[in-house]
Amino acid sequence: MSDIARRFPENPLLLPKHLPPSTPGLQVISLLNPGVFVFEGKTWLIVRVAESIEQKHGVIFFPALNADGNTEIIEVPLNDPDLIANDARVIKYKGLDYLTTLSHLRLLCSDNGVDFYEPEGYPLLHGDGYLEQFGIEDCRVTQIDSTYYLTYTAVSANGVGVGMRTTTDWKSFEHKGMIIPPHNKDCAIFEEVINGKYYALHRPSSVEIGGNFIWLAESPDGVHWGNHQCIVKTRSDHWDSARVGAGAAPIKTEQGWLEIYHGANAQHQYCLGAFLLDINDPSKVLSRTVEPIMVPTEDYELSGFFGCVVFTNGHVVNGDQLTIYYGAADEFVCGAHFSIKQILSLLQ
C-alpha cells in the first residue's frame, strides 16, 4: 500500500544511541513520538525517551520511580510463575501491570528542522508523584497566546491518564495534575479558543463495551474538562479497525479543523489518516480519509522495538506544507512532508 508522505532522506533523524541515558546504570532503549513546537525561531522536539537496565540471562529487570522520585530497579526471575512477559512493552507480575521501560521527556532543537541537538539549560521532564510512577509519555504541545500547554500520558499502577504542565519559557513548568483520569491518553488541545471554550481531543479505552475511539471535550479554562462526546470510531475491515487516537493539535483550514490521527488494526500495524471537523462546532465530523495517508513501508518503520508503526503527535505548518515528526517502529524519530491541500482532497 502506497502513501502520500515525502519522507526526509535523512531519516531516521534520531536513534537511541544519539542521546545519553538520564541516570547512570540505565540505557536508552527507544526514542518515540515527539511533541513539536516553534520557540525562539527554532524547531523543537519534546521526545519521549524510554530507558531500561541491561537484561541478564534468566532474570528480567524493569524500572519504576519510587516515592522519593528516584529510579528503582525491580528484579524478577523469568521462571517465576507469577510473571507474564510475552510483550516487549508491558509485563504482568503478581496480577499487576508494569512497563518494561521508564519514559521521560527530553527537549531538542534544530535550526533547519533536520539536525537536532540538546541545548544547555533546559531540564529533562520526569514523572512526578504517584500518578506518574511508571513515567510520562507521548507529549503533545499546544500554544495559546504566550502559554504552551503540555498534555502527556501519565502512567502508574493506578492506570494511564492525561497529565498537564504549562510553561512560557520551557525552563520552569507549572503542574496541573491529571486533567483526565484513567484510562485515557492521546490528548490534543486545539490552538484556539472557539466561542469562548477550549476544546481537546482525547481517547478513553474500554475492554468491555465500546472501543478505543476519539472523543471531544470542552473546557472554560483549559484545565477542567467536561461535555465529552465520542466523534470518531474504529472501522471494521479497515486499517483503523482496532483503535484510533488523535495526533497533534488540529490544523485550522478554510474548510475546517484538519486532524491527523493514528489508527491500528488487529495485527497492531499503525498508520496515519485524517479527518475534518466543523470550524465553529468541532463536535461535527465533516469528512474522513478512507485510505491512510502514511503507511509503515521503510525498514526503519517496519523493524525496531515494536515494528510496523508510524505514530505522530507533533507537526509544523508552513503554508501548504505540513511537516510531521513521527515515531517509527517505537524506536526512531523521523520526519516527513505533506501537502495540506492534498490531504484535504482525499477526505470523503
C-alpha positions in Angstrom: 0.0 0.0 0.0 1.5 3.4 -1.0 1.0 6.7 0.8 1.5 10.4 0.1 4.3 11.1 2.6 7.5 12.6 1.4 9.9 11.2 4.0 13.1 13.0 4.9 16.1 11.5 3.1 18.0 11.9 6.4 15.6 9.5 8.2 15.9 8.3 10.9 16.7 11.7 12.4 17.3 10.4 15.9 18.4 7.0 17.1 18.7 5.8 20.8 22.5 5.9 20.5 22.3 9.7 19.9 21.2 10.5 23.5 22.9 9.7 26.7 20.8 8.0 29.5 19.4 10.2 32.2 20.8 8.1 35.0 24.0 6.0 35.3 23.1 2.3 35.0 20.3 2.9 32.6 20.4 2.6 28.8 18.2 4.3 26.2 16.0 1.7 24.5 13.8 3.8 22.3 13.0 7.4 21.2 9.4 7.8 20.5 6.6 10.2 19.2 7.9 13.7 19.8 5.7 16.7 20.5 6.7 19.6 18.3 6.7 23.4 18.7 8.4 26.5 17.4 10.2 28.6 20.0 12.8 31.5 19.6 13.0 30.8 15.8 13.9 27.1 16.2 12.0 23.9 15.7 11.8 22.0 18.9 11.0 18.3 19.7 10.0 17.1 23.1 10.9 13.5 22.7 9.8 10.5 24.7 12.9 8.7 25.9 12.3 5.2 27.1 15.1 3.7 29.3 15.7 0.4 30.9 18.5 -1.6 32.5 20.6 -4.2 30.6 18.9 -7.6 30.9 20.7 -10.7 32.2 20.1 -14.3 31.4 17.3 -15.8 33.5 16.2 -12.6 35.0 14.0 -9.6 33.9 14.6 -6.1 35.2 12.2 -3.2 34.9 12.5 0.3 36.3 9.9 2.4 38.2 10.0 5.7 40.2 9.8 5.2 44.0 8.0 7.5 46.4 11.1 9.8 46.5 11.1 10.3 42.7 14.2 8.1 42.2 14.5 5.2 39.8 14.2 1.8 41.4 15.0 -1.4 39.6 12.7 -4.3 40.1 14.2 -7.8 39.5 12.1 -10.9 38.8 13.3 -14.4 37.7 12.0 -15.4 34.3 10.7 -18.7 35.7 8.6 -17.0 38.4 5.0 -18.5 37.9 3.5 -15.0 38.7 5.3 -13.4 35.7 3.7 -13.0 32.3 6.3 -11.5 29.9 5.1 -12.1 26.3 5.0 -8.4 25.2 8.1 -6.2 24.6 6.3 -3.2 26.1 4.3 -4.5 29.1 4.7 -7.3 31.6 2.3 -8.6 34.3 3.7 -9.6 37.7 1.5 -10.9 40.5 -1.6 -9.6 38.8 -0.2 -6.0 38.3 0.9 -4.4 35.0 4.4 -2.9 34.7 6.2 -1.2 31.7 9.5 -2.8 30.6 10.8 0.8 30.2 10.6 4.0 32.1 10.0 7.1 30.0 10.8 10.8 30.4 10.6 13.8 28.1 13.6 15.5 26.7 14.0 18.7 24.7 15.9 19.0 21.5 16.1 21.9 19.0 17.1 22.5 15.4 18.0 25.5 13.2 17.0 23.6 10.0 14.3 21.2 11.1 16.6 18.2 10.4 19.7 18.3 12.7 18.6 18.2 16.3 20.7 18.7 19.4 20.2 19.1 23.2 20.6 22.7 24.2 22.1 23.6 27.5 19.9 25.0 30.4 16.7 23.1 29.6 15.5 20.4 32.0 14.6 16.8 31.5 10.9 16.3 32.4 10.5 13.2 34.6 7.4 11.7 36.2 6.4 13.5 39.4 4.2 11.9 42.0 2.5 8.6 42.4 0.3 9.1 39.3 3.4 9.2 37.2 5.4 6.4 38.9 5.9 4.5 35.6 6.9 7.6 33.7 5.4 10.2 31.3 5.0 9.6 27.6 3.9 11.0 24.2 3.7 14.7 24.9 1.6 17.0 22.7 2.2 20.7 22.7 -0.4 23.4 22.1 0.4 27.2 22.1 -2.3 29.6 23.0 -1.0 33.2 23.3 2.3 33.0 25.1 1.5 29.8 27.1 2.4 26.3 26.0 0.2 23.5 27.2 1.9 20.1 27.5 -0.5 17.2 27.6 1.0 13.8 28.1 0.3 10.2 29.1 0.9 9.7 32.9 1.5 6.1 33.8 1.3 4.4 37.2 0.0 1.3 38.8 -3.3 3.2 39.1 -3.7 3.4 35.4 -3.0 5.5 32.4 -4.3 9.1 32.3 -3.7 12.5 30.9 -1.3 14.8 32.8 -0.7 18.5 32.0 2.1 21.0 32.6 2.3 24.6 31.3 5.2 26.8 30.5 6.1 30.1 28.9 9.9 29.7 28.8 10.5 25.9 28.7 12.7 26.2 31.8 10.0 26.5 34.5 6.8 24.5 34.5 3.5 24.6 36.4 2.0 21.2 37.1 -1.8 21.0 36.6 -2.0 17.4 37.7 -4.1 14.7 36.0 -6.7 16.5 33.9 -8.4 13.4 32.5 -8.3 10.2 34.7 -7.6 6.6 33.5 -7.9 5.0 31.2 -7.2 7.8 28.8 -4.4 9.2 26.5 -3.8 10.9 23.1 -5.0 14.3 24.3 -4.5 17.2 21.9 -5.8 20.7 22.7 -6.9 23.0 19.9 -4.7 26.0 19.4 -7.6 28.5 19.5 -10.4 29.2 21.8 -13.7 28.6 19.9 -16.8 30.6 21.0 -15.2 31.1 24.4 -14.4 27.5 25.0 -11.2 25.4 24.9 -11.5 22.1 23.0 -9.5 18.9 23.2 -9.4 15.5 21.5 -8.7 12.5 23.8 -9.0 8.7 23.7 -10.7 6.7 26.5 -10.3 3.0 26.3 -12.7 0.2 27.1 -12.1 -3.5 27.0 -15.8 -4.5 27.6 -18.3 -2.2 25.9 -17.4 0.4 23.3 -13.8 0.7 22.0 -10.7 2.8 21.5 -12.4 5.8 20.0 -11.6 9.6 19.7 -13.6 11.9 21.9 -14.0 15.6 22.1 -14.1 17.6 25.4 -14.6 21.3 26.2 -13.3 23.5 29.0 -13.8 27.0 30.3 -10.1 27.4 31.3 -8.0 24.7 29.5 -7.6 22.7 32.7 -11.1 21.4 33.8 -12.8 19.3 31.1 -16.4 18.2 30.5 -19.2 17.7 28.0 -17.3 14.7 26.5 -18.6 13.4 23.1 -17.5 10.5 21.0 -16.8 11.7 17.5 -14.6 9.2 15.6 -14.8 5.4 15.9 -12.9 2.5 14.5 -14.0 0.9 11.2 -14.3 -2.8 10.8 -12.2 -4.3 7.9 -10.2 -1.1 7.6 -6.7 -0.2 8.5 -8.0 1.5 11.7 -10.2 -1.3 12.9 -8.7 -1.9 16.3 -8.0 1.6 17.7 -7.8 5.3 16.7 -6.2 8.2 18.5 -5.5 11.9 17.9 -2.2 13.2 16.8 -1.2 16.8 17.4 -3.5 19.9 17.7 -5.9 20.2 14.8 -4.9 22.4 12.0 -7.2 25.3 11.1 -8.0 25.5 7.4 -10.7 27.3 5.4 -12.6 24.0 5.2 -12.5 23.2 8.9 -10.2 21.8 11.6 -7.9 19.1 10.0 -6.8 16.4 12.3 -4.0 13.9 11.6 -4.7 10.8 13.6 -3.3 7.3 14.0 -5.2 4.0 13.6 -4.2 0.4 14.1 -5.6 -2.9 13.1 -5.8 -6.2 15.0 -2.2 -7.0 13.9 -1.0 -3.8 15.7 0.1 -2.1 12.5 -0.1 1.7 12.9 -0.9 4.0 10.1 -1.9 7.7 9.8 -5.1 9.2 8.5 -7.1 12.4 8.6 -10.5 13.8 9.4 -12.1 17.2 9.2 -14.2 19.0 11.9 -16.6 21.9 11.6 -14.8 25.2 12.1 -17.4 26.6 14.6 -18.6 23.3 16.1 -15.8 20.7 16.3 -18.2 18.0 17.5 -19.3 17.7 13.9 -17.2 15.4 11.8 -17.4 16.6 8.1 -15.2 14.0 6.4 -12.5 11.4 6.8 -9.9 9.6 4.7 -10.8 6.1 3.7 -7.2 5.0 3.0 -4.3 6.0 5.2 -2.1 8.9 4.2 1.0 7.2 5.7 1.8 3.5 6.0 4.9 1.8 7.5 7.0 0.9 4.5 10.6 1.8 5.2 12.9 -0.6 7.0 13.1 1.8 10.0 9.3 1.8 10.2 8.9 -2.0 9.9 11.7 -3.1 12.2 12.5 -1.8 15.7 11.4 -2.1 19.3 7.9 -2.6 18.1 7.6 -2.8 14.3 5.1 -1.7 11.7 4.5 1.6 13.4 4.2 5.2 12.2 2.9 7.4 15.0 2.8 11.2 15.3 1.8 13.7 17.9 3.7 16.7 16.5 4.0 18.9 13.4 4.9 22.3 12.0 2.7 24.1 9.5 4.2 26.4 6.9 1.6 27.5 4.3 0.5 24.4 2.5 3.4 22.3 3.8 2.8 20.1 6.8 6.0 18.7 8.3 5.2 15.8 10.6 7.7 14.4 13.0 6.9 10.9 13.9 8.0 7.8 15.8 9.0 4.8 13.7 8.8 1.3 15.0 8.7 2.6 18.5 12.4 3.3 18.4 13.4 6.1 16.0 12.4 9.7 15.4 11.8 10.6 11.7 10.3 13.4 9.6 8.0 13.7 6.5 6.4 16.4 4.5 2.8 16.5 3.3 0.7 18.9 1.3 -2.4 20.0 3.3 -4.3 20.6 0.1 -3.6 17.0 -1.0 -4.8 15.6 2.4 -8.0 17.7 2.1 -8.6 16.3 -1.4 -8.6 12.8 0.0 -11.3 13.4 2.6 -14.7 11.8 1.9 
